[in-house]
Amino acid sequence: MSGAHGKAHADDPFVGLPLLIPVPQAAKLIGISRAAAYRFASSGDLPIKRLGRRVYVVSAKLREFIEAEDEAA
């Protein structure tokens, strides 16, 4: 593996995240407002999991969400 790959891994904000993160934390992580994150979650665009009445973002799928948005732009 190259050194550049290792550096990207060290700077990766997704490393060490729990499996599920609260929507406001996910919003901060990807740089959108809390309200926008809840809109994406309710529309099905943001990968979520509901536990009771609480809504969490699936952190493992959050990167896929961001990459899909990048490809659409």
PQR file of N, CA, C, O and H, with PARSE charges and radii, in Angstrom:
ATOM      1  N   MET A   1       0.831  -1.183   0.000 -0.4000 1.5000
ATOM      2  CA  MET A   1       0.000   0.000   0.000 -0.0000 2.0000
ATOM      3  C   MET A   1       0.869   1.237   0.000  0.5500 1.7000
ATOM      4  O   MET A   1       1.945   1.257   0.598 -0.5500 1.4000
ATOM      5  N   SER A   2       0.396   2.263  -0.672 -0.4000 1.5000
ATOM      6  CA  SER A   2       1.180   3.484  -0.765 -0.0000 2.0000
ATOM      7  C   SER A   2       0.999   4.336   0.476  0.5500 1.7000
ATOM      8  O   SER A   2       0.043   4.158   1.231 -0.5500 1.4000
ATOM      9  H   SER A   2      -0.479   2.246  -1.157  0.4000 1.0000
ATOM     10  N   GLY A   3       1.922   5.263   0.680 -0.4000 1.5000
ATOM     11  CA  GLY A   3       1.846   6.169   1.812 -0.0000 2.0000
ATOM     12  C   GLY A   3       0.650   7.105   1.718  0.5500 1.7000
ATOM     13  O   GLY A   3       0.062   7.473   2.735 -0.5500 1.4000
ATOM     14  H   GLY A   3       2.698   5.408   0.066  0.4000 1.0000
ATOM     15  N   ALA A   4       0.289   7.490   0.491 -0.4000 1.5000
ATOM     16  CA  ALA A   4      -0.848   8.394   0.314 -0.0000 2.0000
ATOM     17  C   ALA A   4      -2.133   7.728   0.774  0.5500 1.7000
ATOM     18  O   ALA A   4      -2.995   8.380   1.364 -0.5500 1.4000
ATOM     19  H   ALA A   4       0.766   7.191  -0.335  0.4000 1.0000
ATOM     20  N   HIS A   5      -2.269   6.427   0.506 -0.4000 1.5000
ATOM     21  CA  HIS A   5      -3.469   5.717   0.935 -0.0000 2.0000
ATOM     22  C   HIS A   5      -3.554   5.686   2.454  0.5500 1.7000
ATOM     23  O   HIS A   5      -4.631   5.853   3.026 -0.5500 1.4000
ATOM     24  H   HIS A   5      -1.569   5.898   0.026  0.4000 1.0000
ATOM     25  N   GLY A   6      -2.425   5.473   3.097 -0.4000 1.5000
ATOM     26  CA  GLY A   6      -2.395   5.435   4.550 -0.0000 2.0000
ATOM     27  C   GLY A   6      -2.751   6.781   5.152  0.5500 1.7000
ATOM     28  O   GLY A   6      -3.425   6.838   6.180 -0.5500 1.4000
ATOM     29  H   GLY A   6      -1.551   5.337   2.632  0.4000 1.0000
ATOM     30  N   LYS A   7      -2.305   7.873   4.523 -0.4000 1.5000
ATOM     31  CA  LYS A   7      -2.622   9.207   5.011 -0.0000 2.0000
ATOM     32  C   LYS A   7      -4.112   9.492   4.873  0.5500 1.7000
ATOM     33  O   LYS A   7      -4.720  10.067   5.775 -0.5500 1.4000
ATOM     34  H   LYS A   7      -1.757   7.826   3.688  0.4000 1.0000
ATOM     35  N   ALA A   8      -4.700   9.097   3.761 -0.4000 1.5000
ATOM     36  CA  ALA A   8      -6.133   9.298   3.573 -0.0000 2.0000
ATOM     37  C   ALA A   8      -6.913   8.554   4.646  0.5500 1.7000
ATOM     38  O   ALA A   8      -7.925   9.048   5.143 -0.5500 1.4000
ATOM     39  H   ALA A   8      -4.207   8.629   3.028  0.4000 1.0000
ATOM     40  N   HIS A   9      -6.443   7.378   4.997 -0.4000 1.5000
ATOM     41  CA  HIS A   9      -7.113   6.596   6.032 -0.0000 2.0000
ATOM     42  C   HIS A   9      -7.028   7.301   7.377  0.5500 1.7000
ATOM     43  O   HIS A   9      -7.996   7.302   8.137 -0.5500 1.4000
ATOM     44  H   HIS A   9      -5.621   6.976   4.593  0.4000 1.0000
ATOM     45  N   ALA A  10      -5.875   7.902   7.680 -0.4000 1.5000
ATOM     46  CA  ALA A  10      -5.689   8.591   8.958 -0.0000 2.0000
ATOM     47  C   ALA A  10      -6.565   9.846   9.035  0.5500 1.7000
ATOM     48  O   ALA A  10      -7.002  10.221  10.123 -0.5500 1.4000
ATOM     49  H   ALA A  10      -5.089   7.900   7.063  0.4000 1.0000
ATOM     50  N   ASP A  11      -6.825  10.494   7.907 -0.4000 1.5000
ATOM     51  CA  ASP A  11      -7.642  11.703   7.876 -0.0000 2.0000
ATOM     52  C   ASP A  11      -9.125  11.400   7.669  0.5500 1.7000
ATOM     53  O   ASP A  11      -9.937  12.324   7.610 -0.5500 1.4000
ATOM     54  H   ASP A  11      -6.469  10.190   7.023  0.4000 1.0000
ATOM     55  N   ASP A  12      -9.479  10.158   7.560 -0.4000 1.5000
ATOM     56  CA  ASP A  12     -10.847   9.744   7.266 -0.0000 2.0000
ATOM     57  C   ASP A  12     -11.760  10.017   8.464  0.5500 1.7000
ATOM     58  O   ASP A  12     -11.567   9.427   9.527 -0.5500 1.4000
ATOM     59  H   ASP A  12      -8.819   9.408   7.608  0.4000 1.0000
ATOM     60  N   PRO A  13     -12.751  10.903   8.309 -0.5600 1.5000
ATOM     61  CA  PRO A  13     -13.638  11.208   9.434  0.2800 2.0000
ATOM     62  C   PRO A  13     -14.584  10.070   9.790  0.5500 1.7000
ATOM     63  O   PRO A  13     -15.245  10.116  10.828 -0.5500 1.4000
ATOM     64  N   PHE A  14     -14.656   9.044   8.935 -0.4000 1.5000
ATOM     65  CA  PHE A  14     -15.549   7.927   9.189 -0.0000 2.0000
ATOM     66  C   PHE A  14     -14.909   6.827  10.039  0.5500 1.7000
ATOM     67  O   PHE A  14     -15.600   5.948  10.554 -0.5500 1.4000
ATOM     68  H   PHE A  14     -14.119   9.007   8.092  0.4000 1.0000
ATOM     69  N   VAL A  15     -13.591   6.886  10.178 -0.4000 1.5000
ATOM     70  CA  VAL A  15     -12.880   5.869  10.958 -0.0000 2.0000
ATOM     71  C   VAL A  15     -13.267   6.002  12.429  0.5500 1.7000
ATOM     72  O   VAL A  15     -13.220   7.094  12.997 -0.5500 1.4000
ATOM     73  H   VAL A  15     -13.029   7.600   9.760  0.4000 1.0000
ATOM     74  N   GLY A  16     -13.641   4.903  13.027 -0.4000 1.5000
ATOM     75  CA  GLY A  16     -13.957   4.890  14.449 -0.0000 2.0000
ATOM     76  C   GLY A  16     -15.378   5.283  14.804  0.5500 1.7000
ATOM     77  O   GLY A  16     -15.720   5.355  15.984 -0.5500 1.4000
ATOM     78  H   GLY A  16     -13.679   4.016  12.566  0.4000 1.0000
ATOM     79  N   LEU A  17     -16.211   5.540  13.804 -0.4000 1.5000
ATOM     80  CA  LEU A  17     -17.608   5.881  14.107 -0.0000 2.0000
ATOM     81  C   LEU A  17     -18.361   4.642  14.573  0.5500 1.7000
ATOM     82  O   LEU A  17     -18.057   3.532  14.135 -0.5500 1.4000
ATOM     83  H   LEU A  17     -15.933   5.482  12.845  0.4000 1.0000
ATOM     84  N   PRO A  18     -19.335   4.820  15.452 -0.5600 1.5000
ATOM     85  CA  PRO A  18     -20.195   3.686  15.806  0.2800 2.0000
ATOM     86  C   PRO A  18     -21.052   3.296  14.600  0.5500 1.7000
ATOM     87  O   PRO A  18     -21.134   4.049  13.629 -0.5500 1.4000
ATOM     88  N   LEU A  19     -21.679   2.145  14.655 -0.4000 1.5000
ATOM     89  CA  LEU A  19     -22.493   1.670  13.528 -0.0000 2.0000
ATOM     90  C   LEU A  19     -23.649   2.611  13.210  0.5500 1.7000
ATOM     91  O   LEU A  19     -23.976   2.826  12.043 -0.5500 1.4000
ATOM     92  H   LEU A  19     -21.612   1.533  15.444  0.4000 1.0000
ATOM     93  N   LEU A  20     -24.257   3.165  14.234 -0.4000 1.5000
ATOM     94  CA  LEU A  20     -25.367   4.089  14.059 -0.0000 2.0000
ATOM     95  C   LEU A  20     -25.015   5.407  14.733  0.5500 1.7000
ATOM     96  O   LEU A  20     -24.519   5.427  15.859 -0.5500 1.4000
ATOM     97  H   LEU A  20     -23.991   2.990  15.182  0.4000 1.0000
ATOM     98  N   ILE A  21     -25.275   6.506  14.036 -0.4000 1.5000
ATOM     99  CA  ILE A  21     -25.022   7.816  14.627 -0.0000 2.0000
ATOM    100  C   ILE A  21     -26.289   8.660  14.530  0.5500 1.7000
ATOM    101  O   ILE A  21     -27.067   8.508  13.588 -0.5500 1.4000
ATOM    102  H   ILE A  21     -25.678   6.491  13.121  0.4000 1.0000
ATOM    103  N   PRO A  22     -26.495   9.540  15.491 -0.5600 1.5000
ATOM    104  CA  PRO A  22     -27.683  10.402  15.437  0.2800 2.0000
ATOM    105  C   PRO A  22     -27.656  11.294  14.195  0.5500 1.7000
ATOM    106  O   PRO A  22     -26.588  11.655  13.702 -0.5500 1.4000
ATOM    107  N   VAL A  23     -28.827  11.638  13.703 -0.4000 1.5000
ATOM    108  CA  VAL A  23     -28.933  12.451  12.499 -0.0000 2.0000
ATOM    109  C   VAL A  23     -28.178  13.777  12.633  0.5500 1.7000
ATOM    110  O   VAL A  23     -27.479  14.158  11.694 -0.5500 1.4000
ATOM    111  H   VAL A  23     -29.695  11.345  14.103  0.4000 1.0000
ATOM    112  N   PRO A  24     -28.285  14.495  13.752 -0.5600 1.5000
ATOM    113  CA  PRO A  24     -27.529  15.752  13.850  0.2800 2.0000
ATOM    114  C   PRO A  24     -26.007  15.555  13.742  0.5500 1.7000
ATOM    115  O   PRO A  24     -25.318  16.394  13.161 -0.5500 1.4000
ATOM    116  N   GLN A  25     -25.487  14.470  14.289 -0.4000 1.5000
ATOM    117  CA  GLN A  25     -24.050  14.190  14.179 -0.0000 2.0000
ATOM    118  C   GLN A  25     -23.678  13.902  12.728  0.5500 1.7000
ATOM    119  O   GLN A  25     -22.636  14.356  12.254 -0.5500 1.4000
ATOM    120  H   GLN A  25     -26.047  13.789  14.761  0.4000 1.0000
ATOM    121  N   ALA A  26     -24.518  13.152  12.021 -0.4000 1.5000
ATOM    122  CA  ALA A  26     -24.262  12.866  10.605 -0.0000 2.0000
ATOM    123  C   ALA A  26     -24.290  14.155   9.791  0.5500 1.7000
ATOM    124  O   ALA A  26     -23.486  14.335   8.876 -0.5500 1.4000
ATOM    125  H   ALA A  26     -25.364  12.783  12.406  0.4000 1.0000
ATOM    126  N   ALA A  27     -25.216  15.050  10.126 -0.4000 1.5000
ATOM    127  CA  ALA A  27     -25.309  16.330   9.423 -0.0000 2.0000
ATOM    128  C   ALA A  27     -24.017  17.118   9.570  0.5500 1.7000
ATOM    129  O   ALA A  27     -23.505  17.660   8.590 -0.5500 1.4000
ATOM    130  H   ALA A  27     -25.869  14.904  10.870  0.4000 1.0000
ATOM    131  N   LYS A  28     -23.489  17.185  10.783 -0.4000 1.5000
ATOM    132  CA  LYS A  28     -22.228  17.895  11.009 -0.0000 2.0000
ATOM    133  C   LYS A  28     -21.089  17.240  10.237  0.5500 1.7000
ATOM    134  O   LYS A  28     -20.247  17.921   9.652 -0.5500 1.4000
ATOM    135  H   LYS A  28     -23.905  16.745  11.578  0.4000 1.0000
ATOM    136  N   LEU A  29     -21.076  15.917  10.244 -0.4000 1.5000
ATOM    137  CA  LEU A  29     -20.009  15.172   9.592 -0.0000 2.0000
ATOM    138  C   LEU A  29     -19.947  15.442   8.091  0.5500 1.7000
ATOM    139  O   LEU A  29     -18.862  15.563   7.522 -0.5500 1.4000
ATOM    140  H   LEU A  29     -21.760  15.364  10.720  0.4000 1.0000
ATOM    141  N   ILE A  30     -21.108  15.536   7.458 -0.4000 1.5000
ATOM    142  CA  ILE A  30     -21.122  15.735   6.005 -0.0000 2.0000
ATOM    143  C   ILE A  30     -21.333  17.189   5.602  0.5500 1.7000
ATOM    144  O   ILE A  30     -21.361  17.514   4.415 -0.5500 1.4000
ATOM    145  H   ILE A  30     -21.989  15.437   7.920  0.4000 1.0000
ATOM    146  N   GLY A  31     -21.482  18.070   6.604 -0.4000 1.5000
ATOM    147  CA  GLY A  31     -21.528  19.499   6.322 -0.0000 2.0000
ATOM    148  C   GLY A  31     -22.853  20.023   5.809  0.5500 1.7000
ATOM    149  O   GLY A  31     -22.890  20.922   4.969 -0.5500 1.4000
ATOM    150  H   GLY A  31     -21.459  17.807   7.568  0.4000 1.0000
ATOM    151  N   ILE A  32     -23.946  19.457   6.315 -0.4000 1.5000
ATOM    152  CA  ILE A  32     -25.261  19.973   5.950 -0.0000 2.0000
ATOM    153  C   ILE A  32     -26.005  20.337   7.228  0.5500 1.7000
ATOM    154  O   ILE A  32     -25.586  19.965   8.325 -0.5500 1.4000
ATOM    155  H   ILE A  32     -23.916  18.726   6.996  0.4000 1.0000
ATOM    156  N   SER A  33     -27.096  21.056   7.087 -0.4000 1.5000
ATOM    157  CA  SER A  33     -27.867  21.448   8.263 -0.0000 2.0000
ATOM    158  C   SER A  33     -28.613  20.239   8.834  0.5500 1.7000
ATOM    159  O   SER A  33     -28.854  19.245   8.149 -0.5500 1.4000
ATOM    160  H   SER A  33     -27.436  21.358   6.196  0.4000 1.0000
ATOM    161  N   ARG A  34     -28.959  20.364  10.090 -0.4000 1.5000
ATOM    162  CA  ARG A  34     -29.739  19.313  10.765 -0.0000 2.0000
ATOM    163  C   ARG A  34     -31.067  19.101  10.038  0.5500 1.7000
ATOM    164  O   ARG A  34     -31.488  17.964   9.822 -0.5500 1.4000
ATOM    165  H   ARG A  34     -28.763  21.171  10.646  0.4000 1.0000
ATOM    166  N   ALA A  35     -31.722  20.199   9.663 -0.4000 1.5000
ATOM    167  CA  ALA A  35     -33.007  20.116   8.965 -0.0000 2.0000
ATOM    168  C   ALA A  35     -32.862  19.407   7.624  0.5500 1.7000
ATOM    169  O   ALA A  35     -33.703  18.588   7.254 -0.5500 1.4000
ATOM    170  H   ALA A  35     -31.380  21.122   9.839  0.4000 1.0000
ATOM    171  N   ALA A  36     -31.795  19.724   6.899 -0.4000 1.5000
ATOM    172  CA  ALA A  36     -31.568  19.070   5.603 -0.0000 2.0000
ATOM    173  C   ALA A  36     -31.331  17.573   5.805  0.5500 1.7000
ATOM    174  O   ALA A  36     -31.818  16.758   5.021 -0.5500 1.4000
ATOM    175  H   ALA A  36     -31.112  20.390   7.199  0.4000 1.0000
ATOM    176  N   ALA A  37     -30.594  17.212   6.843 -0.4000 1.5000
ATOM    177  CA  ALA A  37     -30.332  15.798   7.112 -0.0000 2.0000
ATOM    178  C   ALA A  37     -31.635  15.056   7.398  0.5500 1.7000
ATOM    179  O   ALA A  37     -31.829  13.938   6.920 -0.5500 1.4000
ATOM    180  H   ALA A  37     -30.199  17.874   7.479  0.4000 1.0000
ATOM    181  N   TYR A  38     -32.522  15.667   8.172 -0.4000 1.5000
ATOM    182  CA  TYR A  38     -33.812  15.022   8.450 -0.0000 2.0000
ATOM    183  C   TYR A  38     -34.663  14.931   7.182  0.5500 1.7000
ATOM    184  O   TYR A  38     -35.406  13.964   7.010 -0.5500 1.4000
ATOM    185  H   TYR A  38     -32.364  16.574   8.561  0.4000 1.0000
ATOM    186  N   ARG A  39     -34.567  15.924   6.293 -0.4000 1.5000
ATOM    187  CA  ARG A  39     -35.297  15.850   5.019 -0.0000 2.0000
ATOM    188  C   ARG A  39     -34.769  14.697   4.170  0.5500 1.7000
ATOM    189  O   ARG A  39     -35.552  13.933   3.605 -0.5500 1.4000
ATOM    190  H   ARG A  39     -33.964  16.710   6.432  0.4000 1.0000
ATOM    191  N   PHE A  40     -33.429  14.567   4.076 -0.4000 1.5000
ATOM    192  CA  PHE A  40     -32.841  13.457   3.326 -0.0000 2.0000
ATOM    193  C   PHE A  40     -33.250  12.122   3.948  0.5500 1.7000
ATOM    194  O   PHE A  40     -33.525  11.159   3.232 -0.5500 1.4000
ATOM    195  H   PHE A  40     -32.794  15.188   4.534  0.4000 1.0000
ATOM    196  N   ALA A  41     -33.288  12.068   5.266 -0.4000 1.5000
ATOM    197  CA  ALA A  41     -33.667  10.825   5.958 -0.0000 2.0000
ATOM    198  C   ALA A  41     -35.118  10.467   5.662  0.5500 1.7000
ATOM    199  O   ALA A  41     -35.424   9.311   5.368 -0.5500 1.4000
ATOM    200  H   ALA A  41     -33.065  12.850   5.848  0.4000 1.0000
ATOM    201  N   SER A  42     -36.016  11.452   5.736 -0.4000 1.5000
ATOM    202  CA  SER A  42     -37.434  11.152   5.519 -0.0000 2.0000
ATOM    203  C   SER A  42     -37.738  10.810   4.066  0.5500 1.7000
ATOM    204  O   SER A  42     -38.687  10.079   3.784 -0.5500 1.4000
ATOM    205  H   SER A  42     -35.768  12.391   5.975  0.4000 1.0000
ATOM    206  N   SER A  43     -36.929  11.341   3.138 -0.4000 1.5000
ATOM    207  CA  SER A  43     -37.153  11.031   1.717 -0.0000 2.0000
ATOM    208  C   SER A  43     -36.536   9.691   1.318  0.5500 1.7000
ATOM    209  O   SER A  43     -36.783   9.186   0.223 -0.5500 1.4000
ATOM    210  H   SER A  43     -36.159  11.935   3.367  0.4000 1.0000
ATOM    211  N   GLY A  44     -35.729   9.120   2.219 -0.4000 1.5000
ATOM    212  CA  GLY A  44     -35.102   7.837   1.913 -0.0000 2.0000
ATOM    213  C   GLY A  44     -33.738   7.966   1.264  0.5500 1.7000
ATOM    214  O   GLY A  44     -33.116   6.958   0.926 -0.5500 1.4000
ATOM    215  H   GLY A  44     -35.528   9.530   3.109  0.4000 1.0000
ATOM    216  N   ASP A  45     -33.259   9.195   1.083 -0.4000 1.5000
ATOM    217  CA  ASP A  45     -31.953   9.398   0.460 -0.0000 2.0000
ATOM    218  C   ASP A  45     -30.803   9.121   1.422  0.5500 1.7000
ATOM    219  O   ASP A  45     -29.754   8.627   1.011 -0.5500 1.4000
ATOM    220  H   ASP A  45     -33.764  10.013   1.358  0.4000 1.0000
ATOM    221  N   LEU A  46     -30.994   9.431   2.682 -0.4000 1.5000
ATOM    222  CA  LEU A  46     -29.971   9.200   3.694 -0.0000 2.0000
ATOM    223  C   LEU A  46     -30.210   7.829   4.315  0.5500 1.7000
ATOM    224  O   LEU A  46     -31.337   7.519   4.702 -0.5500 1.4000
ATOM    225  H   LEU A  46     -31.847   9.833   3.016  0.4000 1.0000
ATOM    226  N   PRO A  47     -29.164   6.996   4.417 -0.5600 1.5000
ATOM    227  CA  PRO A  47     -29.341   5.633   4.931  0.2800 2.0000
ATOM    228  C   PRO A  47     -29.610   5.644   6.441  0.5500 1.7000
ATOM    229  O   PRO A  47     -28.718   5.932   7.240 -0.5500 1.4000
ATOM    230  N   ILE A  48     -30.847   5.327   6.814 -0.4000 1.5000
ATOM    231  CA  ILE A  48     -31.229   5.396   8.226 -0.0000 2.0000
ATOM    232  C   ILE A  48     -31.705   4.057   8.761  0.5500 1.7000
ATOM    233  O   ILE A  48     -32.023   3.133   8.012 -0.5500 1.4000
ATOM    234  H   ILE A  48     -31.571   5.093   6.165  0.4000 1.0000
ATOM    235  N   LYS A  49     -31.740   3.990  10.070 -0.4000 1.5000
ATOM    236  CA  LYS A  49     -32.301   2.850  10.790 -0.0000 2.0000
ATOM    237  C   LYS A  49     -33.127   3.435  11.924  0.5500 1.7000
ATOM    238  O   LYS A  49     -32.650   4.299  12.659 -0.5500 1.4000
ATOM    239  H   LYS A  49     -31.482   4.740  10.678  0.4000 1.0000
ATOM    240  N   ARG A  50     -34.336   2.981  12.068 -0.4000 1.5000
ATOM    241  CA  ARG A  50     -35.196   3.448  13.157 -0.0000 2.0000
ATOM    242  C   ARG A  50     -35.154   2.443  14.300  0.5500 1.7000
ATOM    243  O   ARG A  50     -35.313   1.239  14.101 -0.5500 1.4000
ATOM    244  H   ARG A  50     -34.724   2.278  11.471  0.4000 1.0000
ATOM    245  N   LEU A  51     -34.939   2.961  15.486 -0.4000 1.5000
ATOM    246  CA  LEU A  51     -34.987   2.151  16.699 -0.0000 2.0000
ATOM    247  C   LEU A  51     -36.021   2.803  17.605  0.5500 1.7000
ATOM    248  O   LEU A  51     -35.761   3.815  18.256 -0.5500 1.4000
ATOM    249  H   LEU A  51     -34.810   3.939  15.648  0.4000 1.0000
ATOM    250  N   GLY A  52     -37.192   2.195  17.626 -0.4000 1.5000
ATOM    251  CA  GLY A  52     -38.301   2.840  18.326 -0.0000 2.0000
ATOM    252  C   GLY A  52     -38.667   4.107  17.589  0.5500 1.7000
ATOM    253  O   GLY A  52     -38.896   4.091  16.380 -0.5500 1.4000
ATOM    254  H   GLY A  52     -37.403   1.373  17.098  0.4000 1.0000
ATOM    255  N   ARG A  53     -38.721   5.214  18.329 -0.4000 1.5000
ATOM    256  CA  ARG A  53     -39.051   6.491  17.707 -0.0000 2.0000
ATOM    257  C   ARG A  53     -37.815   7.264  17.276  0.5500 1.7000
ATOM    258  O   ARG A  53     -37.928   8.320  16.653 -0.5500 1.4000
ATOM    259  H   ARG A  53     -38.535   5.226  19.312  0.4000 1.0000
ATOM    260  N   ARG A  54     -36.649   6.751  17.599 -0.4000 1.5000
ATOM    261  CA  ARG A  54     -35.399   7.446  17.255 -0.0000 2.0000
ATOM    262  C   ARG A  54     -34.926   7.066  15.857  0.5500 1.7000
ATOM    263  O   ARG A  54     -35.132   5.943  15.396 -0.5500 1.4000
ATOM    264  H   ARG A  54     -36.557   5.893  18.104  0.4000 1.0000
ATOM    265  N   VAL A  55     -34.293   8.018  15.199 -0.4000 1.5000
ATOM    266  CA  VAL A  55     -33.775   7.815  13.844 -0.0000 2.0000
ATOM    267  C   VAL A  55     -32.256   7.957  13.901  0.5500 1.7000
ATOM    268  O   VAL A  55     -31.729   8.936  14.429 -0.5500 1.4000
ATOM    269  H   VAL A  55     -34.125   8.930  15.574  0.4000 1.0000
ATOM    270  N   TYR A  56     -31.573   6.972  13.353 -0.4000 1.5000
ATOM    271  CA  TYR A  56     -30.112   6.980  13.301 -0.0000 2.0000
ATOM    272  C   TYR A  56     -29.653   6.794  11.865  0.5500 1.7000
ATOM    273  O   TYR A  56     -30.347   6.190  11.049 -0.5500 1.4000
ATOM    274  H   TYR A  56     -32.002   6.177  12.924  0.4000 1.0000
ATOM    275  N   VAL A  57     -28.486   7.317  11.574 -0.4000 1.5000
ATOM    276  CA  VAL A  57     -27.878   7.146  10.262 -0.0000 2.0000
ATOM    277  C   VAL A  57     -26.911   5.966  10.343  0.5500 1.7000
ATOM    278  O   VAL A  57     -26.136   5.846  11.292 -0.5500 1.4000
ATOM    279  H   VAL A  57     -27.922   7.809  12.238  0.4000 1.0000
ATOM    280  N   VAL A  58     -26.971   5.100   9.335 -0.4000 1.5000
ATOM    281  CA  VAL A  58     -26.068   3.955   9.261 -0.0000 2.0000
ATOM    282  C   VAL A  58     -24.727   4.481   8.752  0.5500 1.7000
ATOM    283  O   VAL A  58     -24.588   4.821   7.577 -0.5500 1.4000
ATOM    284  H   VAL A  58     -27.601   5.197   8.564  0.4000 1.0000
ATOM    285  N   SER A  59     -23.745   4.544   9.649 -0.4000 1.5000
ATOM    286  CA  SER A  59     -22.480   5.192   9.302 -0.0000 2.0000
ATOM    287  C   SER A  59     -21.740   4.472   8.180  0.5500 1.7000
ATOM    288  O   SER A  59     -21.061   5.121   7.385 -0.5500 1.4000
ATOM    289  H   SER A  59     -23.858   4.268  10.603  0.4000 1.0000
ATOM    290  N   ALA A  60     -21.854   3.154   8.097 -0.4000 1.5000
ATOM    291  CA  ALA A  60     -21.167   2.405   7.045 -0.0000 2.0000
ATOM    292  C   ALA A  60     -21.702   2.769   5.651  0.5500 1.7000
ATOM    293  O   ALA A  60     -20.974   2.679   4.663 -0.5500 1.4000
ATOM    294  H   ALA A  60     -22.406   2.627   8.743  0.4000 1.0000
ATOM    295  N   LYS A  61     -22.953   3.173   5.579 -0.4000 1.5000
ATOM    296  CA  LYS A  61     -23.548   3.517   4.289 -0.0000 2.0000
ATOM    297  C   LYS A  61     -23.496   5.009   4.004  0.5500 1.7000
ATOM    298  O   LYS A  61     -23.837   5.448   2.906 -0.5500 1.4000
ATOM    299  H   LYS A  61     -23.545   3.246   6.382  0.4000 1.0000
ATOM    300  N   LEU A  62     -23.066   5.795   4.998 -0.4000 1.5000
ATOM    301  CA  LEU A  62     -23.010   7.240   4.818 -0.0000 2.0000
ATOM    302  C   LEU A  62     -22.012   7.625   3.738  0.5500 1.7000
ATOM    303  O   LEU A  62     -22.266   8.545   2.961 -0.5500 1.4000
ATOM    304  H   LEU A  62     -22.789   5.438   5.890  0.4000 1.0000
ATOM    305  N   ARG A  63     -20.879   6.932   3.678 -0.4000 1.5000
ATOM    306  CA  ARG A  63     -19.871   7.208   2.644 -0.0000 2.0000
ATOM    307  C   ARG A  63     -20.471   6.946   1.260  0.5500 1.7000
ATOM    308  O   ARG A  63     -20.228   7.715   0.330 -0.5500 1.4000
ATOM    309  H   ARG A  63     -20.672   6.185   4.309  0.4000 1.0000
ATOM    310  N   GLU A  64     -21.250   5.870   1.112 -0.4000 1.5000
ATOM    311  CA  GLU A  64     -21.892   5.576  -0.177 -0.0000 2.0000
ATOM    312  C   GLU A  64     -22.835   6.711  -0.572  0.5500 1.7000
ATOM    313  O   GLU A  64     -22.909   7.081  -1.743 -0.5500 1.4000
ATOM    314  H   GLU A  64     -21.448   5.246   1.868  0.4000 1.0000
ATOM    315  N   PHE A  65     -23.556   7.262   0.408 -0.4000 1.5000
ATOM    316  CA  PHE A  65     -24.469   8.370   0.157 -0.0000 2.0000
ATOM    317  C   PHE A  65     -23.702   9.569  -0.391  0.5500 1.7000
ATOM    318  O   PHE A  65     -24.124  10.193  -1.364 -0.5500 1.4000
ATOM    319  H   PHE A  65     -23.496   6.961   1.360  0.4000 1.0000
ATOM    320  N   ILE A  66     -22.574   9.884   0.238 -0.4000 1.5000
ATOM    321  CA  ILE A  66     -21.768  11.027  -0.177 -0.0000 2.0000
ATOM    322  C   ILE A  66     -21.183  10.795  -1.557  0.5500 1.7000
ATOM    323  O   ILE A  66     -21.189  11.698  -2.393 -0.5500 1.4000
ATOM    324  H   ILE A  66     -22.231   9.376   1.028  0.4000 1.0000
ATOM    325  N   GLU A  67     -20.678   9.599  -1.804 -0.4000 1.5000
ATOM    326  CA  GLU A  67     -20.085   9.293  -3.110 -0.0000 2.0000
ATOM    327  C   GLU A  67     -21.139   9.340  -4.210  0.5500 1.7000
ATOM    328  O   GLU A  67     -20.844   9.778  -5.322 -0.5500 1.4000
ATOM    329  H   GLU A  67     -20.673   8.865  -1.125  0.4000 1.0000
ATOM    330  N   ALA A  68     -22.350   8.900  -3.926 -0.4000 1.5000
ATOM    331  CA  ALA A  68     -23.427   8.951  -4.913 -0.0000 2.0000
ATOM    332  C   ALA A  68     -23.783  10.399  -5.221  0.5500 1.7000
ATOM    333  O   ALA A  68     -24.070  10.731  -6.371 -0.5500 1.4000
ATOM    334  H   ALA A  68     -22.589   8.544  -3.023  0.4000 1.0000
ATOM    335  N   GLU A  69     -23.769  11.270  -4.205 -0.4000 1.5000
ATOM    336  CA  GLU A  69     -24.041  12.693  -4.417 -0.0000 2.0000
ATOM    337  C   GLU A  69     -22.941  13.324  -5.260  0.5500 1.7000
ATOM    338  O   GLU A  69     -23.225  14.164  -6.114 -0.5500 1.4000
ATOM    339  H   GLU A  69     -23.536  11.000  -3.271  0.4000 1.0000
ATOM    340  N   ASP A  70     -21.675  12.927  -5.033 -0.4000 1.5000
ATOM    341  CA  ASP A  70     -20.552  13.451  -5.809 -0.0000 2.0000
ATOM    342  C   ASP A  70     -20.668  13.070  -7.276  0.5500 1.7000
ATOM    343  O   ASP A  70     -20.374  13.879  -8.157 -0.5500 1.4000
ATOM    344  H   ASP A  70     -21.444  12.245  -4.339  0.4000 1.0000
ATOM    345  N   GLU A  71     -21.096  11.840  -7.540 -0.4000 1.5000
ATOM    346  CA  GLU A  71     -21.226  11.364  -8.915 -0.0000 2.0000
ATOM    347  C   GLU A  71     -22.368  12.074  -9.630  0.5500 1.7000
ATOM    348  O   GLU A  71     -22.303  12.285 -10.841 -0.5500 1.4000
ATOM    349  H   GLU A  71     -21.335  11.184  -6.825  0.4000 1.0000
ATOM    350  N   ALA A  72     -23.408  12.444  -8.895 -0.4000 1.5000
ATOM    351  CA  ALA A  72     -24.559  13.133  -9.493 -0.0000 2.0000
ATOM    352  C   ALA A  72     -24.214  14.570  -9.853  0.5500 1.7000
ATOM    353  O   ALA A  72     -24.822  15.151 -10.752 -0.5500 1.4000
ATOM    354  H   ALA A  72     -23.460  12.273  -7.912  0.4000 1.0000
ATOM    355  N   ALA A  73     -23.244  15.142  -9.156 -0.4000 1.5000
ATOM    356  CA  ALA A  73     -22.888  16.560  -9.391 -0.0000 2.0000
ATOM    357  C   ALA A  73     -22.044  16.750 -10.636  0.5500 1.7000
ATOM    358  O   ALA A  73     -21.669  17.877 -10.962 -0.5500 1.4000
ATOM    359  H   ALA A  73     -22.750  14.670  -8.426  0.4000 1.0000
TER
END
